[in-house]
Amino acid sequence: MKQYTADKIRNVALAGHSSAGKTSLAEMLLFKSGATDRLGKIADGNTVCDFDPEEIKRQVSVSSAIAPFDWNGVKINLLDTPGMFDFAAGVSEGIRAAETVLLVVSAKDGVGVGTEKAYRLATRMNKAKAFFINKLDVEHADFYKTFEGIKEVFGNAVCPVIIPHMEGDVVDCYIDLVDDKAYKFDVKANKLNEIAIPAAAADRIEEMKMALNEAVAETDDALMEKFFMEEPFTKEEIQKGIAAGVKSGTIAPVFCGSAATGSGSQVLMDSIVHFLPSAAEGCCEETVEGETVKCDPNAPESAFVFKTVADPFVGKLSFVKVITGTLTAGMTPVNARTGEPERLGKLLCCRAKKQDEVDSITAGDIGAITKLSSAVTGDTLCDAKRVISYKPTEFPAPCLSMAIVLKGKGDEAKIAGAMQRLIEEDPCISFENNVETKQQVISGLGEQHLDVVVSKLKSKFGIDVALVKPRVAYRETIRKKVRVQGKHKKQSGGHGQYGDVWIEFEPCDSDSLVFEEKVVGGAVPKNFFPAVEKG
């Protein structure tokens, strides 16, 4: 793939609730743009983004995937993220690397919990937001009910750009509110044809156009004045207003279509190019010191490692987003975390599992680097003369723990190394040897998450394990103050032996034993104290 400048790059993360059609949408966009020559299906296990054996077996995304393609001279880096909560690490990775989050919503099911979580995460990371109402071809799909649901949950920033005109329960055509044009999708010819705007859609168009104009007016004082004067906006003013509103976060445009049939996909790609912020406009990162670094191809190089893939055969693959400067093969930037230089291996442009070697990765673009010695997810690679460290991505903490039981002999020595590789790949996994229960315990975000870990241990590292409930290490403690007396008498001739000791036990806030003695006058020799403390 050719090199693109930052103003010709759009980094877009697909996020939303599970089964909303994110992977199918990515597959259709790749096909429609000409990046792939066949249309894969999730049921057939041959989609571009769901290439992992676990994803093919489960028919759900378990990690983020990058899929770039060219549309009218602009490079669009799609980041397909999982919808299931068990695989939330992929959502954090994808949104972190994007400038815009395209929230995919099912026209049948409406806004889901996953949609709300992805929206909040995008807001926390200061990303632009847009919506794509999908599955308009399925039975009981309702665009306008879904649109009102989105607006109710996310507020007046939500505004329509592309709307469908329905004939009964079937989409007759799509209406572009910006261009004032209608398009009908020809299934047999597999293309979009411009048609006259249906007269029956006039009232709906007026209602939606009013919502759009109101949102556009909010982006500029001059446009607001024009809106109050009831003067019509020009096409250029609407385009400029939408683009400015998306960038500032005051507008979340709504597009629509069907990932299954491809209707609306061409208009969506045009809208991504026209309305969503480029890497030059939206790409910026905050350092740990609080400094904001904007995308600049002329500044010293700096890149953020947002994802790591561990492969027992190829080695480690680190996905980076370049913020400033340009990374070239053979370069030796500094790892800001370790302070040590990292010699770059091959630079790759990845479309899911397909890897094409490139000479450089420019500012604003996303690529992968092979065999970095110590870099992990969250690290910053930068020029030795200008060492900066970007804030690491915040991942959800593990919430479910299970104990590992090894099935094969000799795997005890391999399990720790294998788990370390998987933790590099998925920061939401943790692994420990519990010294109290003598068990090896792994933790993750849910049962399916841990099930995938078990499968990867077997497929990638040849370690067969089973999961059991971890033992609970019960501890006893003192509940109240107790005072006990002990006497010792022994007559063996002469003076004999006699001892009278009082000992007190009481609760204490300390994690360890606090031992004190109140012997006065040397009544008890000091060499007895250690033995008493040991019990």
Stockholm file with secondary structure:
# STOCKHOLM 1.0

chainA/1-535         MKQYTADKIRNVALAGHSSAGKTSLAEMLLFKSGATDRLGKIADGNTVCDFDPEEIKRQVSVSSAIAPFDWNGVKINLLDTPGMFDFAAGVSEGIRAAETVLLVVSAKDGVGVGTEKAYRLATRMNKAKAFFINKLDVEHADFYKTFEGIKEVFGNAVCPVIIPHMEGDVVDCYIDLVDDKAYKFDVKANKLNEIAIPAAAADRIEEMKMALNEAVAETDDALMEKFFMEEPFTKEEIQKGIAAGVKSGTIAPVFCGSAATGSGSQVLMDSIVHFLPSAAEGCCEETVEGETVKCDPNAPESAFVFKTVADPFVGKLSFVKVITGTLTAGMTPVNARTGEPERLGKLLCCRAKKQDEVDSITAGDIGAITKLSSAVTGDTLCDAKRVISYKPTEFPAPCLSMAIVLKGKGDEAKIAGAMQRLIEEDPCISFENNVETKQQVISGLGEQHLDVVVSKLKSKFGIDVALVKPRVAYRETIRKKVRVQGKHKKQSGGHGQYGDVWIEFEPCDSDSLVFEEKVVGGAVPKNFFPAVEKG
#=GR chainA/1-535 SS CCCCCGGGEEEEEEECSTTSSHHHHHHHHHHHHTSCSSCCCTTTTCCSSCCSHHHHHHTSCCSCEEEEEEETTEEEEEEECCCSGGGHHHHHHHHHHCSEEEEEEETTTBSCHHHHHHHHHHHHTTCEEEEEEECTTSTTCCHHHHHHHHHHHHCTTEEESEEEEEETTEEEEEEETTTTEEEEEETTTTEEEEECCCGGGHHHHHHHHHHHHHHHHTTCHHHHHHHHTTCCCCHHHHHHHHHHHHHHTSCEEEEECCTTTCTTHHHHHHHHHHHSCCHHHHCEEEBTTSCEEECBTTSCCEEEEEEEEEETTTEEEEEEEEEESEEETTCCCEETTTCCBCCCCCEEEEETTEEEEESEEETTCEEEEECCSSCCTTCEEECTTSCCCBCCCCCCCCCEEEEEEECSTTCHHHHHHHHHHHHHHCTTCEEEEETTTTEEEEEESSHHHHHHHHHHHHHHHCCCEEEECCCCCCCCCCCSCEEEEEEEEECCSTTCEEEEEEEEECCCSSSSCCCCCCCCTTSSCGGGHHHHHHC
#=GC SS_cons         CCCCCGGGEEEEEEECSTTSSHHHHHHHHHHHHTSCSSCCCTTTTCCSSCCSHHHHHHTSCCSCEEEEEEETTEEEEEEECCCSGGGHHHHHHHHHHCSEEEEEEETTTBSCHHHHHHHHHHHHTTCEEEEEEECTTSTTCCHHHHHHHHHHHHCTTEEESEEEEEETTEEEEEEETTTTEEEEEETTTTEEEEECCCGGGHHHHHHHHHHHHHHHHTTCHHHHHHHHTTCCCCHHHHHHHHHHHHHHTSCEEEEECCTTTCTTHHHHHHHHHHHSCCHHHHCEEEBTTSCEEECBTTSCCEEEEEEEEEETTTEEEEEEEEEESEEETTCCCEETTTCCBCCCCCEEEEETTEEEEESEEETTCEEEEECCSSCCTTCEEECTTSCCCBCCCCCCCCCEEEEEEECSTTCHHHHHHHHHHHHHHCTTCEEEEETTTTEEEEEESSHHHHHHHHHHHHHHHCCCEEEECCCCCCCCCCCSCEEEEEEEEECCSTTCEEEEEEEEECCCSSSSCCCCCCCCTTSSCGGGHHHHHHC
//
